[in-house]
Every structure is written in C-alpha cells, then in structure tokens.
Amino acid sequence: MNPDSAIAILTAMKEKIAAENKQTQMYYQLICLKAKDKAYITHTSDSSILQILKYYEQKGEKKHLPEAYYYAGRVYRDLGDAPQALDYYQKALDVSQSSKDYKLISRIYSQMGTLYLYQRVYNEALSVFKKSYNYDILSNDSIGQIYSLRDIGRTFTGYNNADSSLFYYENAYKQAREIKNKHLTTIISGELASLYTQLGMYSQAEEAIRISMQAKEKRNLASRISTIADLYFKMNNQDSAYYYYHKLLEFDNYYTKQGGYEGLSNICKQNHLYKEALDYVDLYLAYTDSIKKQTDTETIRKMQSLYNYQLREKENQKLKDINAKQEAKVIGLIFILILSITSFLLYSQYTKRKREQKKEQQRRLQEIKERQYQKSIKFIEKNTKHIHFLETQLQVAQSEKDELKQELLEAQKELSYDAWGKLRNPATQAIYTQGSEPEFFLGRGYTGHEHLAVFDLINMNARLYDPALGRFLSPDPYIQMPDFSQNFNRYTYCLNNPLIYTDPNGEIVWFIPVIIGAIIGTYSGGVITNKGQFNPTKWDYNSGKTWGCMFAGAVIGGVSGYVGGAVAGSDIPMANTAGITASSLTNSIGTWAYTDGQTPISVSFGAFSYDFTSGAFGYLGKKGNPYLYQRP
C-alpha cells in the first residue's frame, strides 16, 4: 500500500482507536510512525515514541519492542540527536538477538551505518553496512541487498577508494537490472554516473546518466543534473554544461546553487569572460559562507546533542549505582536476618533439647530412687542369704582344700562397692580401711578398672580417680551441659551421680562454637570498618567495605570457634587453655589479614596475652588495654 494512502486510512481511524484498550492504542501509534517514516515525513517530536517505548518496556513486549526501538532511532535521527539515535538502534539489536526478523535487523544496521557515514566514521560505517548485507542474504531480500551494496560503495567513496567503490556500485546496478527493478536501476545509475565522471570514464557516464534520467521521481533530480553538468564540462561541451549549471540555480538548495555558480565561473574563466566570472565567484562565495554558517550551526547542534546524551547517560549511571547500592543493602539485611533467625532457631532447638534431656534425666532418677527404695530391704535380705551361702561354700572348699574354688569365692565376696567405688564388706556393708582390703582377682574392680591399692586410687586410663573423695585428680576437658550447674565441677564423675549416668566421650555439638564465633566475627568486622562505632544502626551499610568486612569477620570467627572447640576437646594437657590460645591466634591473624593490617596480631592465654606487633604483654586489669578498635 502507498504510504500516503496508509496515512489517510490511519487518520480516519483515529477517533475509533481512542475508544480501544491501551495495547491497541499503542500499536496504532506505532503504525502511524511507520507510515510517516515510509512517506519520508520528517519527525519533529519524540513524545509519541516515548509513550510507546514506556508501554512496551513496562509490559516486556518482545514482539513489538525491537521495532519500537528502531523507530525511536529514526525519530532521533530526524531530530538531529545522533548519539541518542545510535543508542536506540543498539537497544533494538540487543532485544533482537533471538529474533528471526532478519529484515528488521538489516534495516537497523543500515541506519546505524548511515549515521556513521554522515559523521565520517568510515570504519564503523563499513562494518555495519556489511552486516546489513549479510542479513539481507539471510532474509533473501534482493532489494535490501542492492541498497546495502550501494551503501558499501558510498563508504568506499568516502575512503577515496574508487576501485572498491566502483566494484560495489556495479554489482548493485547488475542486481537491480536482474530483478528488473526500474526504480532501483535509475537510483544506482545516477550515483554510478558521478563515479564514472570522476574516473574519466565518460562514455559509461553518459550511458548511466541516460538511464538515471528515466526516473519519474524528482527527489534526486538536482544531483543527476549536477552530474550531467560536470560530465559535459569535463568533455569540453561548454554549451551543454552552461545550460545544466544554470538549471542548478533553479533549486532551493544552498549546495546545489553553490555548485552551479562554481561551474559557471569556471566556464567564464575558460572563455576569458573575467567580469562575469568574478560575479559568479562572488555568488559562489556568498553561498559558501551560508553553507559554512549552516554547517557551524549543525556542528553546535551536534555538540549540544552529544552533551545532552552524556548528561542522560551520567544520570542513568547514577540511578544504576543507587539501585545497585540499595540491592546490596537489601541483600545484606536479608543475610543478617537469615543468619539471626538460623542462630535463634538453632539455639532454641539446643536449649529445648537440653530441657527435655534434663526432664528425662530427672524422671529416670526419680524412677530409680523409687525402685531402689522399694527393693532395698529385699536386696539386703537376698544379699545376706547369698553371703551366708558363699561362706558355707567357702568352709566346704577350705575343708576340701580346693584352693582354686576358694579364690573364686573370695573374688565374688570382693565385688561389693559403694556408689563412689569404695570397696566394702559384702556382709556388713562397712567400708574397708586402707590396708585391710582383700586381694583383688586379676587386679580389677570398680567398673572393671585397675585398682591401685597402694595409693587407694582407681586408674580409669584417661585420669586417676579417688573413690574416697568421689573425685578425679584432674579436670574433665569438656563441659557437656552448660545449663546444668553440676557440670561445672569438672572433677566429678558423671554429673556427681554415678548410679545413673555414664560419660562415654564428653563431646559437644561442633557447630555451636562455630555459630557463636561467626556472629561475634560479623559484629567485630562491622565495628572495625566503621572506626570503632559499636552501634550497628550507625554503620555505613552503603559501603561495600562494611559488608565485605562483616562477611570476612563471620568466616574468620566461625573458623576460630571451630579451631578453639576442636583443641579444647582434645586429650592434650591444659586443653581448655590451649583452645583459647589457638582460637585467639586464628582470629587475630584472620582479622589482621582482612583489615590490611589495621589490627595487631596477638595471642591470648586466658588471663594474659601477648601482642606480636608491639612486643608487649597484657593481662586482665592492665591499665591502657585497647578496645577492639583503637581510635586515633
């Protein structure tokens, strides 16, 4: 359909479209822009295309957004804002990466090349024109291929590479003839005639001019007449040249008139008509000045356009930076929230489990006490009968001089202990005094451990146990139940209740010190980064350094907690002190590393410490002890 007819039909539909939904209205406006563009009507405002872009961008419309970006580039090209036009063309390419609309992609590259060509950026122009030609081939668009070949030829003309330019122009002309497109044939032959004239190929130029003059449209008539005038002038046909140079003066275009007056002055000089030549030269210079003023105005406009574009880009970058900071802040807050919730849930589960264990232990203890109370009398009676039986058997064995059986019976009498492991008389339940105990069978007694009768101690392998005191001679390296007061006396056996409990290994859950260390490390990292500010609400969360140090502090704190817990839980001497030392040294080195040496390297031994940086010892209560961050 003819573009003018399309515009008329679209204008008649305007009132009807106003009653339609938003999607239909936006598509209608896009079609109107396309029709005006195809009718070569210069765009004078960007208000319509900006509304279209806003709608399609918000909707994420992939079908029409590439085309909307393309026509945004066309609008800003007509408005003289080349940088903005190129930006929209690039956006059109970005959203067309997965598109199969090769014709649209070819037009985008073609328009970008035209802008580069007008700016005399020939390298970029040549590159995108060749891409346009490749997409024309993919879309099997023969007309598009002809235009792309012509544009490549124009670019080589700008390079002053006449041979390459001629190659592409002749290929374009050949393809136009093959598809029998008279319109394209006349356009290409007109430009080809100008190139032939420059190369001195006058006969080819005459043939090309003859074909180009068959065109019905008048859009490029001035350039064709200028080519004819130059051709006749170079062929020394001054009458014809004079006629066509005069024809150029009829066009309302500064460049055309400038060329006409220049040609007329040259003809007059050759014919020694110097007065007329000077008059034409004056007119030529006048139009040259006008063109210069127009060019200067266009240059200023281009510079202003570039400046406005840079301002927009700067503002866009500023908004992107603000959004990035806000996103980082939100992510950080979410991380802290998740960490806090996780820690709270873990601690809640831990305390809940401990409470349940404590209740269960108390219930079992109560049951045992009740059973012991109920069975105590029966036990004593049964035990008395059993001892009487054993004594009778012993007497029989002695009479029979059965030494082996006597030893076994004596061993059975030995296996009577109080709750804390002290050997007692099985008949009277009285505790033997030291030196009066019977000899042990195989040297083993209470809980199957070795009895050291000389020292009145029991060797439980890891530690020595005193049954008289009911205490070990060295402390348990573990605190199994921090919420149970009996556990803090680490010299007792089984929470001071050996009738109920056993202590197979004494280990604690490994991730508890890791979580505690991570939380403390996160807080310490924030304080250090914010120059000793202990209030987290006053920290600079817009700074990436704050988040980095908080994360590094969490990692170092977690590792330190794990190292300290592992060392404290080992069987080495002074395990708890060694755990404090290992944990403090690990944390100090890690903090020194992620703060770039802002904090000193030190090690703590509990009540005192040593600073490797200053070489000074510290201790609890020492005057001048520094805070976490020493303020300047």
Buried (B, 14 or more C-beta within 10 A) or exposed (E): EEBEEBBEEBEEEEEEBEEEEEEEBBBBBBBBBBBBBBEEBEBEEBEBBEEBBEBBBEEEBEEBBBBBBBBBBBBBBBBEBBBBBBBBBEBBBEBBEEBEBBBBBBBBBBBBBBBBBEBEBBEBBBBBBBBBBBBBBEBEBBBBBBBBBBBBBBBBBBBEBEEBBBBBBBBBBEBBBEEEBEEBBBBBBBBBBBBBBBBEBBEBBBBBBEBBBEBEEEEBBBBBBBBBBBBBBBBEEBEBBBBBBBBBEEBEEBBBBBBBBBBBBBBBBEEEBEEBBEBBBEBBBBBBEBBEEEEEEEEEBBEEBBEEBEEEEEEEEEEEEEEEBEEBBEEBEEBBEEBEEEBEEBEEEBEEEBEEEEEEBEEEBEEEEEEEEEEEEEEEEEBEEBBEEBEEBBEEBEEEEBEEBBEEBBBBBBEBBEEBBBBBBBBEEEBBEEEEBEEBBEEEBBEEBBBEBEEBBBBBEEBBBBBEEBBBEEBBBBBBBEEBEEBEEBBBBEBBBBEEBEEEEEEBEEBBBBBBBBBBBBBBBBBBBBEEBEEBEEBBBEBEEBBEBBBBBBBBBBBBBBBBBBBBBEEEEBBBBBBBBBBBBBBBBBBBEBBEEBBBBBBBBBEEBBBBEEEEEBEEEEEEEEEEBEEE
